């Protein structure tokens, strides 16, 4: 690659990686301050001892977390909260663990910040004269379909474990109230700013700097233990360089042959299917990076690709970064979900959710 090509790629990918690192810092400090712990236990209290209501409230929390703070936040920080609350209430942790896993992926379609693939796609949507508001309008029906499909499959698959009542109400752990209020306030502030279309990199960056400064003043240990994903960000950058090189050396015509060029319902279903297969075979980030080059000629084709790579990576344990991070959190909490359950139920959820998202796209 020439210096100019590398500069162009860096200009495009750089803000996405800045957002990824900054929102991770925001989420980690919010977690250390107790935001997610309190949210989980608030959900338990609001459930009024009814397991189905508790689970539905947890679904709402997972969707909101994914939409406004990204799928990786849900996978990494909400998963242990759901498992912990379920264990304290004497409930099976598996439905709550799968709820965070699946909704981390399927609820990540509505806003550009919900998924790194969406942030990359937003730049292409701008070139197609579809700004932030246009993106949200186009994504709204598919996003709703994906979430409804996920909730349906989750409930049908785990209706026995989600029935009945629970007795205890475990209190949240003690937290620094000032940090809890500040971190919670930051999380509640950045969400609307993302939804209104402010620059994700700038909003997340300023929020991260503010929280680091306040946390350093209140309790330096909160900052000293931050897990900033520098290596992961570097890996993603190298991944995009690799995909770009492959596209320049013969990959693009092969992908064009696979996806076609039309925007009919059948053509869009084809793009969704190819995106889903590529994400589950490899990973959704390289799948998007490669297939974007042959689908970015039309807003509907590009949104169909996002349906495939955002909603459907639920079958293999490496299909998305969120899935890998989720598995690490489950192992750390001693929760094991059988591979057969992950594959079979994940395939069912991917098919139903992506199918309803595709139907929603046809209405857009």
VOGU-3710 file (C-alpha; in Angstrom, 3 decimals, decimal comma):
1> xxxxxxxxxx> 0,000/0,000/0,000  1,157/3,523/-0,739  1,512/6,175/1,938  -1,588/7,920/0,582  -3,635/4,707/0,794  -2,498/4,070/4,356  -3,338/7,663/5,270  -6,822/7,285/3,804  -7,395/4,050/5,707  -6,143/5,613/8,945
11> xxxxxxxxxx> -8,424/8,620/8,454  -11,377/6,285/8,118  -10,583/3,685/10,798  -8,890/6,010/13,316  -12,055/7,654/14,742  -13,688/4,222/15,068  -10,775/2,921/17,133  -10,717/6,091/19,261  -14,379/5,518/20,048  -13,745/1,841/20,817
21> xxxxxxxxxx> -10,964/2,606/23,321  -12,760/5,599/24,884  -16,135/3,883/25,364  -14,330/0,918/26,915  -12,735/3,276/29,456  -16,118/4,875/30,172  -17,732/1,472/30,657  -14,918/0,131/32,866  -15,018/3,152/35,195  -18,816/3,017/35,285
31> xxxxxxxxxx> -18,586/-0,649/36,238  -16,015/0,059/38,974  -18,277/2,838/40,278  -21,149/0,352/40,575  -23,424/1,562/37,760  -24,056/-1,905/36,322  -24,317/-3,553/39,738  -26,966/-1,066/40,837  -28,816/-1,402/37,510  -28,924/-5,183/37,928
41> xxxxxxxxxx> -30,227/-5,032/41,474  -32,713/-2,307/40,623  -34,032/-4,689/37,992  -34,355/-7,439/40,630  -36,359/-5,137/42,919  -38,546/-3,845/40,097  -39,320/-7,429/39,079  -41,649/-7,743/42,102  -40,575/-11,357/42,747  -41,880/-12,472/39,321
51> xxxxxxxxxx> -39,208/-14,168/37,235  -40,741/-13,358/33,801  -40,992/-9,657/34,701  -37,443/-9,642/36,078  -36,166/-11,161/32,853  -38,074/-8,700/30,650  -36,649/-5,796/32,649  -33,180/-7,290/32,246  -33,862/-7,455/28,489  -34,622/-3,712/28,522
61> xxxxxxxxxx> -31,372/-2,985/30,368  -29,387/-5,163/27,929  -30,953/-3,487/24,890  -30,321/0,019/26,249  -26,740/-0,866/27,180  -26,073/-2,292/23,720  -27,710/0,538/21,797  -26,052/3,395/23,675  -22,784/1,931/25,032  -22,015/-0,701/22,341
71> xxxxxxxxxx> -22,291/-4,469/22,220  -18,896/-5,077/23,834  -20,012/-3,215/26,969  -23,024/-5,503/27,280  -20,940/-8,630/26,734  -18,160/-7,664/29,139  -19,880/-5,767/31,946  -23,557/-6,720/31,954  -22,943/-10,471/31,652  -21,401/-10,881/35,143
81> xxxxxxxxxx> -24,148/-8,700/36,617  -26,884/-10,885/35,126  -25,157/-14,071/36,262  -24,584/-12,702/39,771  -28,140/-11,448/40,236  -29,596/-14,741/38,973  -27,391/-16,743/41,341  -28,290/-14,550/44,328  -31,996/-14,961/43,577  -31,721/-18,729/43,162
91> xxxxxxxxxx> -32,439/-18,661/39,408  -30,698/-20,418/36,544  -27,974/-18,094/35,205  -28,069/-19,583/31,679  -31,072/-17,590/30,325  -29,552/-14,364/31,656  -26,128/-15,189/30,216  -27,622/-15,960/26,796  -29,747/-12,812/26,999  -26,617/-10,656/27,232
101> xxxxxxxxxx> -24,825/-12,639/24,522  -27,610/-12,567/21,989  -28,831/-9,021/22,626  -25,253/-7,736/22,567  -25,330/-8,753/18,912  -28,947/-8,475/17,810  -29,642/-5,128/19,524  -26,549/-3,520/17,979  -28,200/-2,233/14,810  -30,079/0,941/15,767
111> xxxxxxxxxx> -27,308/3,516/16,284  -23,884/3,875/14,666  -22,241/3,590/18,110  -23,954/0,288/18,871  -21,429/-1,670/16,797  -18,043/-0,865/15,251  -19,351/-2,108/11,906  -22,100/0,529/12,070  -19,552/3,291/12,672  -17,667/2,207/9,576
121> xxxxxxxxxx> -20,875/1,930/7,578  -21,979/5,408/8,654  -19,194/6,879/6,558  -20,536/5,037/3,496  -24,094/6,123/4,289  -22,907/9,734/4,279  -21,529/9,201/0,780  -24,972/7,913/-0,187  -26,540/11,160/1,145  -27,952/9,380/4,187
131> xxxxxxxxxx> -26,867/11,167/7,357  -27,273/10,147/10,997  -31,036/10,675/11,077  -31,415/8,805/7,795  -29,395/5,906/9,153  -31,585/5,669/12,261  -34,780/5,765/10,186  -33,536/3,002/7,905  -32,273/0,883/10,806  -35,302/1,327/13,095
141> xxxxxxxxxx> -37,591/-1,385/11,699  -34,798/-3,976/11,217  -33,497/-3,240/14,738  -36,955/-3,730/16,259  -37,438/-6,972/14,338  -34,065/-8,301/15,478  -34,786/-7,585/19,159  -38,308/-9,034/19,026  -37,001/-12,172/17,333  -34,339/-12,579/20,020
151> xxxxxxxxxx> -36,819/-12,181/22,877  -39,153/-14,707/21,239  -36,465/-17,368/20,803  -35,057/-16,772/24,285  -38,437/-17,150/25,947  -39,479/-20,227/23,955  -36,108/-21,891/24,631  -36,014/-21,086/28,369  -39,669/-20,626/29,358  -39,432/-23,238/32,112
161> xxxxxxxxxx> -36,439/-21,574/33,789  -38,082/-18,162/33,401  -41,373/-19,166/35,039  -42,408/-18,768/38,659  -41,248/-16,446/41,413  -38,130/-15,626/43,387  -38,052/-14,832/47,083  -34,889/-12,971/48,032  -33,808/-9,514/46,927  -30,043/-9,308/47,186
171> xxxxxxxxxx> -28,851/-5,742/47,867  -26,179/-4,150/45,659  -22,651/-3,886/46,963  -21,636/-0,650/48,769  -20,246/1,993/46,415  -18,780/5,486/46,504  -22,007/7,446/46,042  -20,315/10,425/44,393  -18,588/8,252/41,790  -21,775/6,251/41,282
181> xxxxxxxxxx> -23,799/9,389/40,570  -21,121/10,936/38,341  -20,496/7,767/36,317  -24,212/7,077/36,007  -24,791/10,657/34,906  -22,089/10,376/32,239  -23,631/7,166/30,893  -27,070/8,797/30,779  -25,607/11,843/29,024  -23,559/10,180/26,283
191> xxxxxxxxxx> -26,499/8,012/25,177  -28,703/10,903/23,979  -25,674/12,651/22,448  -24,918/9,530/20,408  -28,583/9,284/19,410  -28,585/12,926/18,260  -25,637/12,307/15,964  -22,757/14,022/17,767  -19,311/12,674/16,875  -18,956/9,327/18,700
201> xxxxxxxxxx> -15,185/9,683/19,000  -15,386/13,163/20,521  -18,266/12,377/22,888  -16,732/9,123/24,130  -13,270/10,694/24,312  -14,396/13,657/26,415  -16,476/11,376/28,647  -13,492/9,082/29,178  -11,162/11,968/30,045  -13,689/13,432/32,485
211> xxxxxxxxxx> -14,261/10,116/34,254  -10,528/9,346/34,448  -9,862/12,751/36,039  -12,687/12,419/38,568  -11,862/8,799/39,382  -8,202/9,703/39,890  -9,198/12,350/42,387  -11,627/10,063/44,243  -9,875/6,700/44,118  -6,707/6,132/42,076
221> xxxxxxxxxx> -7,131/2,359/42,201  -10,126/2,676/39,853  -7,842/4,118/37,185  -4,790/1,978/37,944  -6,728/-1,194/37,191  -8,281/-0,011/33,915  -8,189/-2,597/31,134  -7,596/-0,315/28,137  -7,820/-2,463/24,960  -4,759/-1,080/23,155
231> xxxxxxxxxx> -3,705/-4,472/21,754  -7,209/-5,201/20,555  -7,391/-1,823/18,809  -4,039/-2,502/17,128  -5,270/-5,930/16,055  -8,383/-4,401/14,497  -6,242/-1,840/12,644  -4,004/-4,585/11,227  -7,098/-6,556/10,271  -8,401/-3,713/8,121
241> xxxxxxxxxx> -5,029/-3,315/6,439  -5,059/-7,041/5,602  -8,588/-6,936/4,200  -7,796/-3,838/2,151  -4,784/-5,571/0,621  -6,878/-8,656/-0,191  -9,523/-6,526/-1,904  -6,852/-4,877/-4,029  -5,500/-8,266/-5,109  -8,502/-10,110/-6,448
251> xxxxxxxxxx> -10,947/-10,654/-3,580  -13,476/-8,011/-4,610  -14,664/-9,643/-7,898  -15,264/-12,919/-6,052  -17,358/-11,160/-3,420  -19,326/-9,272/-6,076  -20,168/-12,568/-7,739  -21,402/-13,965/-4,427  -23,550/-10,999/-3,366  -24,928/-9,841/-6,703
261> xxxxxxxxxx> -25,891/-6,255/-7,413  -29,665/-5,934/-7,022  -31,890/-4,558/-4,260  -34,961/-6,770/-4,622  -36,178/-8,688/-1,539  -34,362/-11,773/-2,792  -31,168/-9,816/-3,442  -31,265/-8,286/0,038  -31,856/-11,701/1,596  -28,803/-12,909/-0,340
271> xxxxxxxxxx> -26,661/-10,121/1,119  -27,953/-10,867/4,641  -27,158/-14,554/4,186  -23,663/-13,998/2,796  -22,898/-11,558/5,617  -24,163/-14,023/8,226  -22,171/-16,922/6,771  -18,979/-14,855/6,516  -19,329/-13,561/10,091  -19,901/-17,021/11,565
281> xxxxxxxxxx> -17,160/-18,585/9,460  -14,598/-15,982/10,464  -15,602/-12,864/12,400  -18,061/-10,053/11,775  -15,423/-7,290/11,552  -13,413/-8,723/8,642  -16,675/-9,948/7,091  -18,017/-6,397/7,053  -14,724/-4,863/5,931  -14,567/-7,199/2,932
291> xxxxxxxxxx> -18,238/-7,183/1,898  -18,703/-3,430/2,288  -16,866/-2,923/-0,999  -19,611/-4,745/-2,949  -22,687/-3,535/-1,056  -22,079/0,168/-0,439  -23,687/1,254/-3,710  -27,154/1,234/-2,097  -28,404/2,129/1,406  -30,645/-0,940/1,508
301> xxxxxxxxxx> -27,865/-3,292/0,412  -25,495/-1,822/2,988  -28,123/-2,125/5,737  -28,758/-5,724/4,646  -25,049/-6,403/5,146  -25,239/-4,896/8,643  -28,173/-7,180/9,429  -26,033/-10,147/8,427  -22,875/-9,173/10,319  -24,531/-7,505/13,358
311> xxxxxxxxxx> -27,544/-9,700/14,073  -26,531/-13,185/12,916  -23,041/-13,883/14,436  -24,528/-16,186/17,077  -23,611/-19,667/15,868  -19,846/-19,980/16,332  -17,907/-18,855/19,436  -15,615/-16,622/17,382  -18,259/-14,937/15,201  -17,973/-11,591/16,985
321> xxxxxxxxxx> -15,612/-9,987/19,446  -18,536/-9,657/21,859  -19,019/-13,439/21,821  -15,371/-14,053/22,690  -15,482/-11,510/25,532  -18,784/-12,959/26,790  -17,320/-16,469/26,976  -14,398/-15,169/29,056  -16,790/-13,514/31,522  -18,903/-16,680/31,812
331> xxxxxxxxxx> -15,843/-18,832/32,545  -14,682/-16,349/35,183  -18,083/-16,685/36,905  -18,118/-20,485/36,672  -21,000/-20,609/34,183  -20,758/-23,112/31,371  -23,161/-23,091/28,432  -22,886/-26,352/26,423  -21,524/-25,905/22,899  -24,536/-27,716/21,468
341> xxxxxxxxxx> -26,839/-25,191/23,165  -24,804/-22,282/21,821  -24,817/-23,622/18,267  -28,380/-24,935/17,999  -30,147/-22,161/19,881  -27,795/-19,563/18,421  -28,650/-20,718/14,893  -32,369/-20,538/15,684  -31,997/-17,038/17,132  -29,876/-15,888/14,194
351> xxxxxxxxxx> -32,397/-17,201/11,668  -35,473/-15,715/13,364  -33,872/-12,376/14,315  -32,137/-11,811/10,986  -35,290/-12,898/9,172  -37,446/-10,370/11,035  -34,768/-7,700/10,565  -34,776/-8,414/6,810  -38,573/-8,110/6,781  -38,260/-4,801/8,609
361> xxxx> -35,744/-3,589/6,041  -38,253/-4,244/3,260  -40,584/-1,800/4,988  -37,920/0,919/5,107
//
